[in-house]
Amino acid sequence: MAKTKVRRVYVKAAKRSRGRGGFTLPMAVLAGFGPMAADVIHGYQTGGIASASNDLLANVTGYDARSKTWSFELLARGLGPVVAGIMVHKLAGRLGINRALSKAGVPFLRV
């Protein structure tokens, strides 16, 4: 007498999908741009567009076009707070603060 084969039927589970993330503003990163913006605004008020563009260049690259020198202090003053803001944003994401803000219904602001 022949044995009957056991037939297994696999049913795929429904895919779990999260909703597509909307537009969010990382406040820690935006706050890091504050000192750089203050320097550029101050440069514009004192010397016009040329001074403002030189201050922006110095804050982003560390190169001072007036004295034609590179300085780490200028780079740290401009990009230091931005990098610190990115690190705070990453830490907040790992701790779940941004997820809690999302569940609480805060529209588009994240840490």
C-alpha positions as a Markdown table, in Angstrom:
| # | Residue | x | y | z |
|---|---|---|---|---|
| 1 | Met | 0.0 | 0.0 | 0.0 |
| 2 | Ala | 1.4 | 3.4 | -1.0 |
| 3 | Lys | 2.0 | 6.1 | 1.5 |
| 4 | Thr | 0.2 | 9.4 | 1.0 |
| 5 | Lys | 2.4 | 12.4 | 0.8 |
| 6 | Val | 1.9 | 15.2 | 3.3 |
| 7 | Arg | 1.2 | 18.4 | 1.4 |
| 8 | Arg | 2.3 | 21.6 | 3.1 |
| 9 | Val | 0.7 | 24.9 | 2.0 |
| 10 | Tyr | 2.5 | 28.0 | 2.9 |
| 11 | Val | 0.5 | 31.2 | 3.2 |
| 12 | Lys | 2.4 | 34.4 | 3.0 |
| 13 | Ala | 1.8 | 36.8 | 5.9 |
| 14 | Ala | 0.6 | 40.3 | 5.0 |
| 15 | Lys | 3.4 | 42.8 | 4.7 |
| 16 | Arg | 3.6 | 45.3 | 7.5 |
| 17 | Ser | 4.3 | 48.7 | 6.2 |
| 18 | Arg | 4.9 | 51.9 | 8.0 |
| 19 | Gly | 3.4 | 55.0 | 6.7 |
| 20 | Arg | 5.7 | 57.1 | 4.5 |
| 21 | Gly | 7.4 | 59.7 | 6.6 |
| 22 | Gly | 6.4 | 63.2 | 5.9 |
| 23 | Phe | 8.3 | 66.5 | 6.0 |
| 24 | Thr | 10.2 | 67.0 | 9.3 |
| 25 | Leu | 12.5 | 69.7 | 10.5 |
| 26 | Pro | 15.4 | 68.6 | 12.7 |
| 27 | Met | 15.5 | 71.4 | 15.2 |
| 28 | Ala | 18.9 | 70.5 | 16.7 |
| 29 | Val | 20.6 | 70.8 | 13.3 |
| 30 | Leu | 18.8 | 74.0 | 12.4 |
| 31 | Ala | 19.9 | 75.5 | 15.8 |
| 32 | Gly | 23.5 | 74.7 | 14.8 |
| 33 | Phe | 23.2 | 77.1 | 11.9 |
| 34 | Gly | 22.2 | 79.9 | 14.2 |
| 35 | Pro | 25.8 | 81.2 | 15.0 |
| 36 | Met | 26.8 | 81.0 | 11.4 |
| 37 | Ala | 23.7 | 83.0 | 10.3 |
| 38 | Ala | 24.4 | 85.6 | 13.1 |
| 39 | Asp | 28.0 | 86.0 | 11.7 |
| 40 | Val | 26.7 | 86.4 | 8.2 |
| 41 | Ile | 24.1 | 88.9 | 9.2 |
| 42 | His | 26.6 | 90.9 | 11.2 |
| 43 | Gly | 29.0 | 90.9 | 8.3 |
| 44 | Tyr | 26.2 | 92.2 | 6.0 |
| 45 | Gln | 25.3 | 95.0 | 8.4 |
| 46 | Thr | 28.9 | 96.2 | 8.8 |
| 47 | Gly | 30.4 | 95.7 | 5.3 |
| 48 | Gly | 27.7 | 94.7 | 2.8 |
| 49 | Ile | 27.4 | 91.7 | 0.6 |
| 50 | Ala | 31.1 | 91.2 | 0.2 |
| 51 | Ser | 31.7 | 91.0 | 3.9 |
| 52 | Ala | 28.8 | 88.7 | 4.4 |
| 53 | Ser | 30.0 | 86.3 | 1.7 |
| 54 | Asn | 33.5 | 86.3 | 3.2 |
| 55 | Asp | 32.1 | 85.5 | 6.6 |
| 56 | Leu | 30.0 | 82.7 | 5.1 |
| 57 | Leu | 33.1 | 81.3 | 3.3 |
| 58 | Ala | 35.2 | 81.5 | 6.5 |
| 59 | Asn | 32.5 | 79.8 | 8.6 |
| 60 | Val | 32.0 | 76.9 | 6.1 |
| 61 | Thr | 35.6 | 76.3 | 4.9 |
| 62 | Gly | 37.8 | 78.0 | 7.5 |
| 63 | Tyr | 39.5 | 80.2 | 4.8 |
| 64 | Asp | 39.6 | 83.9 | 5.3 |
| 65 | Ala | 39.6 | 85.6 | 1.9 |
| 66 | Arg | 40.7 | 89.0 | 3.4 |
| 67 | Ser | 43.9 | 87.8 | 5.0 |
| 68 | Lys | 44.2 | 84.8 | 2.6 |
| 69 | Thr | 44.8 | 82.4 | 5.5 |
| 70 | Trp | 43.2 | 79.2 | 6.6 |
| 71 | Ser | 42.2 | 78.9 | 10.3 |
| 72 | Phe | 40.8 | 75.9 | 12.2 |
| 73 | Glu | 39.1 | 78.3 | 14.7 |
| 74 | Leu | 37.0 | 79.9 | 11.9 |
| 75 | Leu | 35.9 | 76.4 | 10.7 |
| 76 | Ala | 35.1 | 75.3 | 14.3 |
| 77 | Arg | 33.1 | 78.4 | 14.9 |
| 78 | Gly | 31.0 | 77.9 | 11.9 |
| 79 | Leu | 30.6 | 74.1 | 11.4 |
| 80 | Gly | 31.2 | 73.1 | 15.1 |
| 81 | Pro | 27.6 | 73.9 | 16.2 |
| 82 | Val | 26.2 | 72.2 | 13.0 |
| 83 | Val | 28.1 | 69.0 | 13.7 |
| 84 | Ala | 27.0 | 69.1 | 17.3 |
| 85 | Gly | 23.4 | 69.5 | 16.2 |
| 86 | Ile | 23.7 | 66.5 | 13.9 |
| 87 | Met | 25.1 | 64.4 | 16.7 |
| 88 | Val | 22.2 | 65.5 | 19.0 |
| 89 | His | 19.7 | 64.7 | 16.3 |
| 90 | Lys | 21.2 | 61.2 | 15.9 |
| 91 | Leu | 21.2 | 60.6 | 19.7 |
| 92 | Ala | 17.6 | 61.7 | 19.9 |
| 93 | Gly | 16.7 | 59.2 | 17.2 |
| 94 | Arg | 18.5 | 56.4 | 19.0 |
| 95 | Leu | 16.8 | 57.2 | 22.3 |
| 96 | Gly | 13.3 | 57.3 | 20.6 |
| 97 | Ile | 12.6 | 61.0 | 21.3 |
| 98 | Asn | 11.6 | 61.7 | 17.7 |
| 99 | Arg | 9.3 | 58.6 | 17.6 |
| 100 | Ala | 7.6 | 59.8 | 20.8 |
| 101 | Leu | 7.1 | 63.3 | 19.3 |
| 102 | Ser | 5.6 | 61.6 | 16.2 |
| 103 | Lys | 3.2 | 59.5 | 18.3 |
| 104 | Ala | 2.2 | 62.5 | 20.4 |
| 105 | Gly | 1.0 | 64.2 | 17.2 |
| 106 | Val | 3.6 | 67.0 | 16.9 |
| 107 | Pro | 3.2 | 67.9 | 13.2 |
| 108 | Phe | 6.7 | 68.3 | 11.6 |
| 109 | Leu | 9.2 | 69.3 | 14.4 |
| 110 | Arg | 11.8 | 66.7 | 15.6 |
| 111 | Val | 14.8 | 67.0 | 17.8 |
